[in-house]
C-alpha cells in the first residue's frame, strides 16, 4: 500500500508540472531513448521494413526518427492526464464532428467506437467522457502490475468513463444494452491465439486480429464508428468520427474486422509516425495458429 501511495504521489507531482516543462523532459527523453538506450529500435526498424518494403531505407529512417520524437511526447501527455483539467482537455483534443456520435445517442442507440494506437488515443478516449453524460465503457487490457493498473484506471476514469477489462466485455456491455451508451475499443492489439482465429493482410503482413468489437456491435445492433485521432501540433489533437457501418448485422464478423483494419491501415500510411511502432504487433505468427482463417 505504501509503495502504491508513493507511486501515485510521484505521478501527481509530475503531472502537476506545466506542459512547457513536460515537453522539456520529453526532449531529453528522446535523446536518451533513441540515441543512448536505443529503446526497441530493432523492433521499430523491423516493423517499418516489413510494413513499407516499397520505401527506401532512408525513407523508413525518416519515419523512425519522427516516431521516436513523438513517443516521449506521448509519454508525458499520458502523465499529464492525472491533473489535466476539463477545459484543457476540451482545448487540446478537438472533436471535429461530435454530432456523428450524439445523433445516434439521441436516437437511443448505443455506439461502438473503434480507434487504434495512433496519435494520442489515451486523450481521445479520455475526451469521450466529457462529450456525453451517457455511460462510456472503455474496454482495456489490464496491466500485469495490479497496483499500476489501479493507478492508471483511476486516471482514465476521472471524467466518468467506466473501465472494463477485456474478459468482462460482454457481461458489462449487455448490462447497458437497453440504454444509449458508448463502448470503446482500441482494436489493433495482438490477440492471443485463443482470442481470435481470423487473419487479415495488414501493412503487408498476415496479421491475427480481434473480432470482438464486431460481435458486440451485432449483439447491440450498434453503429460502428471510427475515431481518427490526428496530431495538429505539439500537445494538440483532433478527432474525426467516421461511420464504418450503422447496420452491423448486414455483414459478417470478418467483414466488419476487414472494414476496421483497412481503415486503420489507410490512416497509418498517410502519416505513419503517429502509430505505435514500438509495439511488437506481429509477435504471434498466424502460421503457428492451428485454426487461423486467412482472408
FENHU-V305041 format. One record per helix or strand of 3 or more residues. SS is the DSSP state (A for helix, B for strand). FROM is the first residue (numbers start at 1). LEN is the number of residues. If there is no record, write none. Layout:
# FENHU-V305041
ss;from;len
SS;FROM;LEN
SS;FROM;LEN
This chain:
# FENHU-V305041
ss;from;len
A;2;14
A;19;19
A;41;11
A;57;24
A;86;7
B;93;3
A;99;8
B;111;5
A;121;11
B;135;6
A;146;11
B;162;4
A;166;10
B;181;6
A;193;3
B;198;5
B;205;5
A;212;9
B;223;11
B;236;10
A;248;3
A;253;18
A;272;3
A;286;3
